[in-house]
Amino acid sequence: MIEEQGLTKEEIKARKLLEEKEADSKLRSYPGFFGHAVTVLFIIWSIFQLYATTIGKIDAMRLRTWHLLFLLMFTFLLFPTYKTEPLKRKTPPVWDWLLLGLTFFSVGYLLLYYTTVAKRGGYLNKTDLVVAFILLAVIFEAGRRACRSLMYLGLIFLLYNFLGRFIPGDLGHVGFSLKRVLSHMVWGSQGVFGVGIGVSATYIFLFVLFGAYLKYSGFSQFINDVSLTLVGRSAGGPAKVAVIASALMGMINGSAIANVATTGTITIPMMKKTGYKKEFAAAVEAVASTGGQFTPPIMGAVGFVMAEFMGVSYTKVLVAAAIPAFLYYLTLLFAVHFEAKRLGLSGLSKENIPDALEVFKKQGHLLIPLVVLLVLLGIGYTPLFAAVISIFATVGASWLRKETRMDWKTIVQATVEGARSSITVGMSCVIIGVIIGTVSLTGLGLSFGFVILRIVGEGQLFLGGLMVMIMSTVLGMGVPGVAAYVIVSAVSVPVLIQTGAIPMAAHMFCLIYACLSNITPPVAMSSYVASGIADSNQTKTSLIAVKLGLTGFILPFFFLDNPILLIGSTPDVPILLTIRAVITSSIGVVALSAGLQGYLLRNLTIIERGLLVISGLLFIATSLSTDLIATGILITLLLIQYFQTHRMKERIA
């Protein structure tokens, strides 16, 4: 039940949409003693995670097992069994007490006997197998509540272990017994307790918690005020504020859908009042929120996962992602600018814009945690240590001014929200463990790569990329950014590398398309939530979102073949060549935006729009010959537009 007192119409819509689209927005609430007990458990979980990932001496398998115990426990305590279940209750229903009992029994057994089984050389007795079966069943029931669509995908992969023997051709296999599957999925290190939950137990939990602390310190308001001072008065100012604010919040919280539902309640009505069409306003918010997941310095925690997978420092990932993210948002900013010019829209009035010096004077100290994070990463500390210190730095920074000071109640709220927000992503990572376990057990990754290579041919990088793009978009639909990347990278990265891509380009390619599934029809979750807030047509909103985010869809193909825009991924490239590529690509995305929106210095004809789009694509290609051709086209169009605009002014005068 949504508490509607004190909420705007848009906020009520956003909450209803979140309840429909995201499971963790529709949770049980327990008044009284039991509610306080759940809060205490959240605090205990958070303290345990902070301890275990910093000064605690606990091995990886035991940490992952404890993490799974907390995930399952909170899922059965908070997530309703069915959609129409009453959310306000004194205690969980009887069946959830039974599931909690099975959870403590199975996970407790693993904690007690995992070392014993390992010393046996992996030999499993009947009790070990029964426990594994119970745990797998409990995991899938928890997944049904917390991440239903992904749970169904995981179930298909699990059944593939048994039914693959009936599939003809390269994608079939000899089949595996129940004992073999249970052993691999539960008692092995490549299934449930593999890389998926490892990522959740470390990077995801800490950075989601960090994002919650930033939010409660007043950082969201600071971002909004800074955005207003930067672009609020320019043409289409509210839309540009939406782009900047949503980008900054999106990279912190890692959930495009949640970001749309929070910042969108402010930015979408503001854009509509300024004069933007409701479909356009909704699309801007959806595209801006989605790009935050691959925007440095935090990248919604995905960058740390990528660094772990590639075995490189996070700094390399951060630097490589910088230019693609910059070009993505540059396209969006100029798209809203040209649309504003085409519609004759102005910015906000001076009295609605806060004073820049006053904003930094009152709220500038809230940047300290991000500075601490970047400095610690830059001098070589691990991302986990940097995240923990940054959480404490957030509290410390908030105390520098009375207006932002986090008291004990606020700290508890931030801790509970951060831990609670980790549940859905964490359960997604557990189900991903089943998917990755199936890929490793059956050899599906190798088989799939062989099939792709046979279809597209050896060295056919763009055809291979096209197939991976489709698969990445499909697998990422309705899945949190980090979880989507983990799924996609397990299957797709080896395929791209086999077709000739370098590892950094392959990983970045999969990440961007997995994130862009949030605005890709037919399951464009971010677009649909934004559309609901704006009362716009869902299909039109999704199509406009794809147009606005077009750079995100085309850029990965350019850096797949020529990764010069992924700074640091090709160390032999001269710095001047990289600078030229960045400048020409920036000009290219501006030209692309103008062509797509139909405005440069004045309204464009169809032919002029087509030429500008071609010019933009040639600039992004970054070779000298294409840059020269693109420059010629752009200068010609600018001169034509300038003289025509000048003549029109003379006639009017």
N, C-alpha and C positions, 0 to 999 in steps of 0.2 A: 504494500500500500504506500502510495506516494504522499508525503506530507506537503500540502500545497500552500500552507500559510507563508506569506512573505515572499513568494516566488513570482517571477514574471511569467507571462504566457509562454515565452520561448524556453525558459528554464523548465517549466512543467513538461513541455513537449520533449525537450532534450532528455529528461529523466525517463519518460515513458519509452522513448526510442532506445535508450541505453538498456532498459529492462528487457526490451525485445531482442536487441542485437548482442548484448554482452551479458553472460551469465552472472558475472560478479557485481552487476548493478541491481540484482534482485535477490537479496540475501535475507535470511531470517534475522529477527532481532529479539533479544531476550531481555525483558525488563528485570530489575531487581538483582538478587544475588547471582543468578546464573549468568546474567549479562556482564556483571563485574568479573566473574570467574573467567569468561571468555576473553575479556580485556587483559586480565593478568596473564593468561596463556599466550596471547599475542606478544606481550612484553617479554615473557620468558623466551619465546621463540626468537625474537629479535636479538636479545642479549646473547643467546646461545650462538646465533649466526655470526654476530660481531666477534665473539670470543673465538669460535672455531676457525674463522678465516684469518685471524690475526695472531694472537699469542697462544692459542690453544694447540695442544699436541694431539691431534686426532687424524687418523689416516683417511684417505679419500673415500674408501668404501663405507667406513663407519659414518662419516659426515653425510654421505648421500643417503644412507639408510635412515638416520635420524631426520634428515630433511624430508624424506618420503613419509615418515611417521607423522610429522607435523602437517604436511600437505593433506594427507588422507583424513586426519583428525578434523582439521578445520573445514574440509569439504563436506563431511557428514554432519558437522555441527551447524554449518551456515547455509549450505546450498539446499534449496527445497527439492523434494523427491519428484514432484510433478508441478506443472506450471500453475495450477489453480490452488496449490496448497497455501493455507493461511501462513503469513510470514511472521506475525506476532504470536509468540508462544512462550510458555514458561520454561519448558525443557524440550529437547528433541523428541520425536516420536519413537515408539518402541523399536521399529525396524532399524532406525539409525543407531540405537544403543547396541543392537545385535551386530551391525556393520562395524561399529567402533570396537566391539569386542573382538571380531575377526581381524580387524586391523592391528590391534595391540598384540594379538596372539601371533599372527604371521610375521609382522615386522620384528616383534620381540624375539621370535625364534631365530630370525636371521641375525639379529644383533648378538645373540648368545652363541649360535652354532656355526656362523660363517667361517670362522677360523678353523674350527674342527673339520668341517667339510673340505676346506682347502688342504688341510693336512692329510686327508684321506686320498688326495689326488683327484678330487672332484667326483668321487663315487657317491651316488645318492641312494639313500634307503627310501622305503615307502613313506615315512613321515616327512622327509625332505621334499618329496614330490607332492604330497598332499598340501603341505604348507605353500609350495610354489603355486599350485593350482588355486588355492584360496586367495593368495595375494594378487594373482593376475585377475581373478574375478572381481575382487574388491577394487582394483585399479580401474578396471573398465566401467564399473558402476560409478566411481568417483568422476571418471572422465565424461560419462554421460551427462552428469550434472554440470560440470565446470567448463567443458569444451566439447560439446556434443558433436559438431561436424567433424572435428579432428578424431574423436573417438571412433566414429564410423569408418573413417579412413584407416585408423589403426587396426580395427577389426578385420577389414578387408585384407590388410597385409598379414595379420595373424593367420587368417584362414588360408592365405596363399602358401604358408608353410606346409599345410596338409593337402591342399587341393592342387598344388602346382604340378603334381604327377599327371593330372588329367589335361594339362594345357600342352598342346602340340607346339613344336618349333623351339626357337631359341629361348623363349621366356618360360618354358617348362623346366621341371627338375624331377629328381627321382622320388621326392617326398620324404618327410621326416616323421618319426614317431612322436607321440605326446611326451614321452620321457625326454627325448632329445630337445624338443622345443622348450619345455619347462626348464630344463637344465641351462639352456642357452639364454633364455629370456630373464630368468630370475637369479640363478646361481652363478651366471657368468658376468663378465664385465663389459659386454657389448650390447646388452638388452636394456631392461628397465634401469639398471644401475650404471648405464654407460654415459656417453658424453652429454646426452640431453639433460639428465638430472644433475650431472656435474656442473653444467653451466648454470642451471637454476639455483643450485645450492651455494654458488659463489657470486658470480658477476650480477646475475639478474636480481637476486634478492637485495644485495647491497645497493645497487644503483636505483632500484625502484624505491627503496627506503630513503635514499639520498634525495630523490625527486620529491617525495612526500615532505621531507623536512624543508626543502627549498620553497615549496608551495606555502607551507604554514609560516614561514619566516616573512612572507609578504613579497616574495620574488616575482610572483605572477603580476601583481599590481605594478611593480617596478618595471617589468618588461612592457606592460601596456603603456605606462607613462612615457618611457623612453621612446617607444615606437611613435607615439603621438608627437613628441617634440621633433623627431627626425623627419617624418613625412606627412604629418597630419594636415598641414596647410597646402600641400601640393595638390595637383589635379587628381581626383579620386583618392584623396588622403585616407579615408576610412578603410578602403580595400587594401591599401599599402600597409596600414597599421595591422590589419588582419593577417597579412602575409608574414610580416616580421614577428609579431607576437606569437602566432601559431607555430612558426618555425622554431622559435626559441623554446616554447613549451613542449613541442613535439619531440625535440631531441632529448628532453629530460625525462618525460614520462613514458616514452616508448610505445604508446598506444594511440594510433591515429584516431580511432573511433572515440575514445574517451576525450581526446583533445578537441575534436569537433564539438562534442557535447558540452564542453566547459567554455572554451573561448568562443565557440560559435554562437552561444546565446547572447553574447555582447556584440560581436563583429558583424554577424549576418543582419540583424535589425538596423545597425548603423549604416551598412552598405545600402540597404534597401531605402532608407530615409534619404540618403545622398542622391539616389536616382538610378542605381544599378538595378537591372532586372533580377527578380528573385532567383531564377535558375543560375544566373551568373554569380550572384553573391554566394549562393550555396556551394557552387563549384570551386570558387576561390578558396573558401574555408577548407573544403575537403582536400584540395591539392596542397595547400600550405601545411595542413596538419600531417599529411602523409609523408612529405619530404623530410620532416624532422627526424624520421627513423634512420636516415643515412646522412644526417648532418653533424659534422664534428662541432664541439669536442666530445660530446657524450654519445651521440648516435643511438640513443635509447638502449644503451648497453650492448648493442649488436657488434660494435667495433671491437670490443674486448673479446667477444666470442670468436670473431674472425681472426684476430691476432693469435688466439689460442689454437685454432684449427690450423693456421698456416705456420705456426711456430716462429712468429716474428714479434717484434715489439709493437705495442699499441701505437706508438708514435708514427710508425711507418703506415699503419692503416689510416690514422687520422690525417696525415699529410696526403695520402693517395685519394682519400674521399673528399678533400677540401674543394677541388675545382669542379667535379661533377655536381656537388651540392650547391656551390656558388652559381653555376650556370643554370641549374634548375630554378633557383629562386630569382635569379636575374630575369629569366624568361617570364616568370609569373609577375614580377613587379612591373615590367614593361608592358605586359599584356593588360594589366588593370589600368596602367597609365594611358595606353593608346585607346582602350575602351572608354575611359573617362573623357579623353579629348574628342573622340568620335561622337559621344553623347552630349558634349558640352557641359560636363560636370566640373564643379569646383571642389576645393578642399574645405576643411572645417574652418570656422571663423576663429580669429585670434583669441577671443575670450574662452574658447573651448580647448585651447592648447596650454598645457602646463609649462611653466618656465623651466628650461633645460637645467640651468644652474641650481634652481631650487630642488628639482627632482634628484639630481646627483648629491646635493647637500643632505637631503633628508633620507634618501634610499640607496645612495651609491655604495654604502658599506655592505649591502647584500650581495655585491659581486665578489666579496672576499672568498667564499667557499669555492667558486669556480676558479679563481686565481690560484688558490691553494691546490686544487685538484690538478690543474695544468702544470704548475711548478713541480709538484711531486712526481708527476709522470715524466716531465722533462728531465729531471735529474736522476731518473732511473728507478724510482720506487715502483712496486707492483701496483696494478690498478686496484687490487683489493685493499691494500694498505692505504692508498690514496683516497679511496672511497670512504673508508672508515674515518680517517682524519678529517675529511671534508664534511662528514655528517656532524662531527663535533664542532668544526669550524662554523657551520651554519648556525648552530645554537649560540656560539660565542659571538658571531657577527651580529646576530639579532639583538643581543644585549647592549650593543653600542648605542642604541637609541631607544627611548622609552616606547615610541610608537610601534616599533617592530619587535619588541622584546617577547621571546617565547617563554611563557611561564610553564609550570609543571603540567597543567591541564593541556596546554597546546602541544607540549612534547609528547604526552601520552597519545593525543589525537593523531599526531604525525606518525608515531610509531605504529599505532593500530592500522591507520590507513595504508601505510607502506607495506606492512606485513600482509594485510588483507588483499591488497592489489597484486601481491606476488602469487596468490593461490592459483588463479586461472592460468597464468603463464607457466607456473611450476607444473601443474597437472598436464598442460600441453606438452611440456618437455618430457614428462614421464611417458606419455603415449608415444611421443616421438622415439623414445627408447625402444619401443616395440617395433616401430617402423624401421629404424636403423638396424635393430637386431635381426629383422627379417632380411634386410638387404645383405648383411654380413653372413648370415647362415645359409641363405639360398644362392648367394652369388648374383643376386638380381642386378646390382649396380654394374657388374661386369657384363652381364647378359644384355642389359639395356644399352650400355655403351656400345656393345658389338652391333646391336640392331641399328642404332642411330648411325654408326659409322658405315654400315652396309647400305643404308638408305641414302645418306648424303655423300658418302665417299671420303677417303682419307684426305685431310687437309682442306676440306670444304668448311671453312670457319663460319661463314655467314649462314649457311644452311643449317649447320649444327647449332649455331646461336639462335636461329629462328625457332627450332624445335625446343630448345631449352627454355627460350622465352615463354612459349606457350605452356610448357610444363610448369615452369616457375610461377607463372600467373595463376594457373589452376590450383597448384598445391598450396599457394599462399592465401587463397580466398578464405576470408573469415577467420584467419589465424593471426595471433599477435606477431609483430615484426620479427622478434628474436626467434620465436618458434618456427615461423615460416622459413627464415634463412637456414636454420639447422636442418630442416627437412630437405629443402631444395639443394643445399650444398652437398649433402650426403650422396645424392643421386646425380646431380647435374655437373658439379665441378669436374669430376673425372672425365666426363664426356667432352667438355670444352677444352680441357688440357690435351686430350687425345686428338682433337681437331686442330690444335696448334696455338691455343691461347696460353699466355703466361699465367701462373697461379693467381697473382693479385687481380688481374683483369677478369679471370674466371669467377673468383669469389665476389668481386664487386658487381659483376654482371648479374649473378644470381640474387645478391642482396637487393639491388635496386628493383628488379622485376618482382621479387617476392613482396616488397613493400608496396609497389604500384598496383598490386592486385586489389588494394583497398579502394581504388578509383576505377578499376577496370570492369565494365559490364561483363556478364550479367550479375555477379555478386560483388558489387561495388559498395561495400559496407559504409565507408566514410561518406561517400556521395549520398547514400540513402539517408543516413542520419542527418546530414546537412540539409538535404531536401526536406525532411520532416520538419526541421526547425524553421525553414524558409517558406513552407507551404508551396513548394515548387514541384514540377513534374519530375519524377525520379529518372526517367529515361533521358530527358533533355539535360538534366543536371549532370548525369554520368557522362554523356557525350561531350558536354562543354568542359568537364573536368579533364577528360582525356586530351582535348585540344589544348587546354591551358598547361597541362603537364607533359606536352609532347616532347620537350627536350629530354625528360626522363626516359621516355620510350625509345628515342632514337640514339641518344648519346652512347649508351652501352655498346652498340654495334660499332661505333667509331673507335672507342678505346679498346675494343676486343681485338681489332686488327692493328691499331696503332696506339699503344697505351701511353703516349706522350703526355696526355692530360691527367694521368694518374701519377702525380709527382713522386719521384723516388722509386717507382717500379722499374724504370729503365735507367740505371745509373750512368750509362755511357752517353746519354743525351746531353749536349751542351746546354747550359743554363739559358743562354740567349734564345735558343730554339724553343725552349719551353715557354719562356716569357712571350715570344711571338705567338705561339700556339694559344696561350691563354687569352691574349689580346684579341686575336682574330676570331676565336671561338665566342668571346663575349660580344663582339660586334655581330657575329652570326646569329646568336640567340635573340638579340634585339631586332635584327632584320626578320627573323622568323616570327617573332611576336607581332611585329607590324603587319606582316603579310597575313597572318592568321586572323588578326583583329580588323584588318581592312582600313588601317589609318597610319600615315607617317607624318607628313606635314599638313595633309588634308586627307579626305576620303580617297581610297584607292579603287581603281578599276579592277576587274577580274584579272586582266593580263598583268597589271602592276603587282597585284597580290601574288600571282604565280611566280613572277620574276623575283620578288623579294624572298619567297620561300626557297626558291632554288639558290639564290645568293646566300641565304642563311646556312643551308646545308653545305654549300661549297666552302664557306668560311670554317665550319665545324670540322671539315675533313682535314684541315691544318697543313696540307701540303702547299708549297709555294705556288705551283701552277693554279690550283683551285682558288687560292687566296687572291691571286691577280685577276682571275676571271670574275670572282665575286665582287672585288673592289670596283671593277669597271661597271658591273651591273648596278651596284648600289649608288655610285657617284652619279651615273646617268639618271637614275630614278630621282635622286635628291635634287639634281639640277632642274629636271622637268617639273617636279613638285614645287620647287622654290619659285620658278618663274611664273608658273600658273597661279600660285597663291598671291604673288606680287601683283600680277595683272588684275586679279579679282579685287584686291584692295584698292587699286587705282580706279577701277570702274565704280566701286562703292563711294569712293571719295569724290 
